[in-house]
Amino acid sequence: ALPVKLFDSLAAGRPLVVTPRRETAAIVGREGVGLVTADDAPDSIAAACASLLADEALARRLGTAARALAEREYDWTIVGDRIADEILRREGQRN
């Protein structure tokens, strides 16, 4: 399960800083849209935020990638079509 705020953050075109929660961290790490902290300790989160604030080019690159990912994979129209396709596929298997 992924939080809706993840998709809202991607769509905002800002780099993400996330803790190492399995699914969210997998998307952020694999897609290069932000930084995954070592743990959920405040120091770890602060260090990741500070590194983005110190490197404007990195922050822009990650933010641009985040927006592109949101448009390509997580737009509600695209997600709705995937859900509908899966429902129809499963219905076809029952018949």
Backbone bond lengths (Angstrom), bond angles and torsions (degrees), N, CA, C in turn:
res aa  C-N    CA-C-N  psi(-1)  N-CA   C-N-CA  omega(-1)  CA-C   N-CA-C  phi
1 A - - - 1.443 - - 1.523 108.82 -
2 L 1.300 114.68 134.62 1.458 120.62 179.81 1.524 109.76 -116.73
3 P 1.326 117.32 139.79 1.463 119.73 179.17 1.528 111.33 -72.89
4 V 1.322 116.35 140.90 1.464 121.42 178.56 1.525 110.58 -59.52
5 K 1.318 116.92 -31.97 1.471 119.19 -179.64 1.525 111.65 -60.66
6 L 1.328 118.11 -25.80 1.468 120.42 175.76 1.518 109.86 -60.25
7 F 1.321 116.99 -47.09 1.461 121.65 -177.78 1.522 111.61 -69.73
8 D 1.325 116.61 -36.42 1.463 120.46 175.69 1.532 110.43 -63.18
9 S 1.322 116.29 -40.69 1.463 120.64 179.39 1.524 111.02 -66.94
10 L 1.320 116.89 -41.41 1.466 120.08 176.42 1.524 110.22 -59.48
11 A 1.316 115.96 -46.42 1.464 120.67 -177.06 1.530 111.92 -64.03
12 A 1.321 116.93 -27.45 1.465 120.52 179.14 1.524 112.01 -71.90
13 G 1.329 116.45 -12.62 1.462 119.94 177.64 1.512 114.03 71.70
14 R 1.306 115.64 31.71 1.459 120.78 178.14 1.521 109.21 -113.05
15 P 1.326 117.71 147.97 1.458 119.08 176.65 1.524 109.57 -67.94
16 L 1.308 116.27 143.06 1.454 121.10 -178.91 1.521 110.80 -98.76
17 V 1.303 115.55 148.53 1.458 123.20 168.16 1.514 104.65 -122.04
18 V 1.343 116.06 117.47 1.457 120.45 -177.20 1.522 109.84 -129.38
19 T 1.312 114.69 153.79 1.457 120.41 173.84 1.523 108.65 -82.17
20 P 1.305 118.37 165.66 1.467 120.64 -172.01 1.528 114.79 -76.53
21 R 1.306 116.92 50.49 1.465 120.76 172.97 1.517 106.79 -77.07
22 R 1.282 117.47 132.43 1.459 124.26 -164.99 1.525 115.28 -46.03
23 E 1.315 119.18 -64.10 1.472 121.06 -172.84 1.523 112.40 -70.58
24 T 1.320 116.83 -44.59 1.464 120.07 -179.99 1.527 110.24 -62.97
25 A 1.320 116.72 -46.80 1.467 120.57 179.53 1.526 111.15 -62.22
26 A 1.326 117.48 -35.79 1.466 120.70 179.46 1.525 110.78 -62.60
27 I 1.319 116.57 -44.83 1.467 120.38 179.65 1.522 110.71 -66.19
28 V 1.315 116.81 -49.08 1.466 120.84 -177.80 1.527 110.86 -61.39
29 G 1.310 117.16 -45.18 1.456 120.67 -179.55 1.522 113.01 -68.87
30 R 1.322 116.67 -48.20 1.470 121.50 -177.30 1.522 111.90 -63.78
31 E 1.317 116.61 -40.27 1.466 121.29 -173.82 1.525 113.39 -90.79
32 G 1.316 117.60 -7.19 1.468 119.80 178.37 1.510 113.37 63.60
33 V 1.333 116.54 46.81 1.457 121.01 -177.39 1.528 113.06 -112.79
34 G 1.317 116.30 7.39 1.452 119.75 -179.73 1.510 111.23 173.18
35 L 1.314 115.17 -164.19 1.460 122.08 -178.42 1.520 109.73 -117.39
36 V 1.319 115.79 139.93 1.464 122.39 175.34 1.525 106.72 -105.30
37 T 1.317 116.99 124.07 1.455 120.88 -178.93 1.535 110.48 -74.88
38 A 1.317 115.70 162.09 1.463 120.52 179.19 1.526 111.27 -68.44
39 D 1.310 116.22 -32.04 1.463 121.58 179.84 1.530 107.97 -158.20
40 D 1.322 116.68 -170.23 1.472 118.08 -178.84 1.519 113.18 -102.24
41 A 1.322 116.02 20.95 1.463 120.86 176.72 1.530 109.90 -71.90
42 P 1.319 116.82 143.50 1.468 120.13 -179.70 1.531 113.35 -53.59
43 D 1.329 117.84 -39.07 1.469 120.48 -179.35 1.526 111.35 -63.33
44 S 1.307 116.31 -38.36 1.459 121.34 -179.66 1.527 111.03 -66.83
45 I 1.316 116.02 -42.52 1.465 121.42 178.81 1.532 110.00 -67.20
46 A 1.320 116.36 -43.17 1.467 120.65 179.28 1.529 111.33 -62.43
47 A 1.327 117.49 -39.84 1.465 120.99 -179.87 1.525 111.12 -64.10
48 A 1.330 116.86 -40.74 1.468 120.29 178.84 1.528 110.39 -65.95
49 C 1.325 116.45 -43.21 1.467 120.08 178.31 1.529 110.52 -62.94
50 A 1.321 116.70 -43.01 1.462 120.73 -179.98 1.522 111.23 -62.64
51 S 1.327 117.24 -37.55 1.466 118.79 -179.59 1.526 111.12 -66.86
52 L 1.317 117.27 -34.59 1.469 119.78 176.35 1.522 111.48 -70.75
53 L 1.313 116.33 -39.55 1.463 119.93 178.70 1.523 111.41 -66.33
54 A 1.320 117.08 -30.16 1.463 121.52 -178.57 1.528 113.05 -82.88
55 D 1.321 117.23 -17.39 1.466 120.77 -175.67 1.527 109.44 -127.12
56 E 1.321 115.22 86.84 1.461 120.89 -176.33 1.526 112.15 -61.34
57 A 1.311 117.99 -37.29 1.474 120.83 -179.99 1.528 110.62 -64.17
58 L 1.309 116.99 -42.57 1.466 120.97 177.42 1.524 110.26 -62.90
59 A 1.328 116.41 -46.21 1.456 120.45 -179.79 1.530 111.32 -59.92
60 R 1.314 117.03 -42.48 1.476 120.46 178.56 1.528 111.32 -65.63
61 R 1.325 116.99 -43.11 1.467 120.92 -179.63 1.535 111.09 -62.67
62 L 1.318 116.93 -45.45 1.467 120.55 178.97 1.523 111.25 -66.44
63 G 1.326 116.99 -40.50 1.460 121.03 178.74 1.516 112.53 -64.47
64 T 1.320 116.47 -40.73 1.464 120.44 177.27 1.524 110.81 -64.38
65 A 1.322 116.21 -41.15 1.467 120.54 177.52 1.527 110.84 -65.00
66 A 1.328 116.61 -36.27 1.471 120.83 179.01 1.529 110.74 -63.31
67 R 1.315 116.41 -47.24 1.466 120.48 179.92 1.536 110.91 -62.54
68 A 1.316 116.57 -43.78 1.464 120.61 179.97 1.530 110.78 -62.24
69 L 1.329 117.00 -41.29 1.468 120.65 178.07 1.522 110.67 -63.32
70 A 1.311 116.61 -43.40 1.472 119.98 179.17 1.519 110.84 -59.53
71 E 1.311 116.97 -44.30 1.460 120.74 -178.93 1.530 112.00 -69.05
72 R 1.321 116.59 -36.54 1.463 121.36 -175.06 1.529 113.36 -80.85
73 E 1.325 117.25 -37.79 1.468 120.37 -170.76 1.526 115.46 -118.26
74 Y 1.324 118.10 -27.92 1.458 119.78 -168.90 1.522 115.18 -122.18
75 D 1.327 117.20 13.53 1.465 119.73 171.78 1.530 107.19 -61.66
76 W 1.328 117.54 140.52 1.472 120.35 -174.77 1.525 112.30 -60.52
77 T 1.315 118.44 -30.81 1.461 120.66 176.48 1.525 110.25 -64.59
78 I 1.312 116.53 -43.73 1.463 121.46 179.14 1.524 110.51 -65.98
79 V 1.316 116.72 -45.87 1.461 120.81 179.64 1.533 110.18 -62.16
80 G 1.324 117.23 -43.29 1.468 121.03 178.25 1.522 112.23 -60.38
81 D 1.332 116.46 -41.55 1.461 120.03 177.75 1.522 111.20 -63.67
82 R 1.322 117.26 -40.40 1.470 120.41 178.23 1.526 111.04 -62.61
83 I 1.310 116.09 -42.65 1.469 119.81 179.42 1.521 110.19 -63.87
84 A 1.325 116.42 -46.27 1.463 120.12 179.41 1.521 111.30 -61.05
85 D 1.323 117.23 -43.39 1.465 120.92 178.60 1.526 111.39 -60.84
86 E 1.321 116.57 -41.07 1.462 120.04 -179.91 1.523 111.36 -67.48
87 I 1.315 117.10 -40.39 1.465 120.35 177.69 1.520 110.15 -62.50
88 L 1.317 116.68 -46.08 1.469 120.12 179.48 1.528 111.29 -64.92
89 R 1.315 118.07 -37.68 1.453 121.15 177.77 1.524 110.84 -63.05
90 R 1.310 116.21 -44.32 1.476 120.38 -179.81 1.529 111.03 -67.83
91 E 1.318 115.42 -37.94 1.475 119.11 178.03 1.525 109.78 -63.52
92 G 1.334 117.12 -40.43 1.457 121.45 177.91 1.517 112.10 -63.20
93 Q 1.305 117.89 -32.20 1.472 122.22 179.03 1.527 111.10 -71.24
94 R 1.326 116.93 -28.63 1.480 120.37 -178.67 1.501 111.36 -76.34
95 N 1.305 118.00 -25.39 1.464 120.53 -175.89 1.491 112.24 -88.19
